[in-house]
Every structure is written in structure tokens, then in C-alpha cells.
Amino acid sequence: MARLGKPSHASIDIFDLVWGWLLPFVALGAFFIMMAHTQQMAPSSPPPVGTRSYKTTEE
């Protein structure tokens, strides 16, 4: 009813739609990135090597 006289309301509706579409996509993207990071870190799991090289460079 108020949409006919208020075009700004339509833009708010579009924003709501964008948020509704973007939020799940962002969540999925973050989840996939996390999975990829954990999978990449799994094979090269020895972090002591990195800390050791850091200590040698500091010394």
C-alpha cells in the first residue's frame, strides 16, 4: 500500500533481498575458505619449523 507512494521503501526491500542473498553466500564462502585453510594446514602441520627459522633469524 505504502510502496506506491514511497519508492524508497522498494529500495529497502531490495536491500533486504540483497542481504538475504549475500549473508548465506558469505557464510558459505567463509566456511569453504576455512575448510580449504584447514586442509592446506593439515599436510604442512609442523609449525615448529617456522618458529625455529624465526628464532634463528632473530639470533
N, C-alpha and C positions, 0 to 999 in steps of 0.2 A: 504494500500500500504506500509506504513512505518512499519506496525505491523510485517511483515515477517522478517525484518532485526532488529527490536527492540523489544525484549521480555519484556523489562522494560515497554514499552507502554501498554502491555497486563496487567501487574500488576496494572498500573494506572487505567486501565479500570475496573479491579476487585475492586479496592479501591472505584472507583466511584459507582460501583454496591453496594458494602457493605454500603457506606454512604447513597445511595438512599434507601436501605432496612432498615438500622439502624435508620436513622433520624425519619421516620414516626413511627417506633416501639417505639423509646424513647419518642416521643411526646405523643403517646397513653399511654405508661406506666406512664408518669408524670401526664397525665390527670386522669388516673384511680386512682393513688395514691392520687391526690388532692381530687377527689370525695370521696374516702374512708376516708380521713382525715376529710373532712367537715362533712361526715355522722357520723363519730365517735365523732366529737366535738359537733354535734347538740344535742344529748341526754345529754351529760355532759357539757352543755353550761355555768353553773355557775362558772366562773373563780375567782370571789371574794373570794371563799372559799380557793383556792390555795394561793392567795395573803395574806389572813388573817393568814393562817397557817405559811406562810413565815415570816410575821411580828411578830407573837408570838415567832417563833424560834429565830428571831433576838433580840427580847427583852429578 
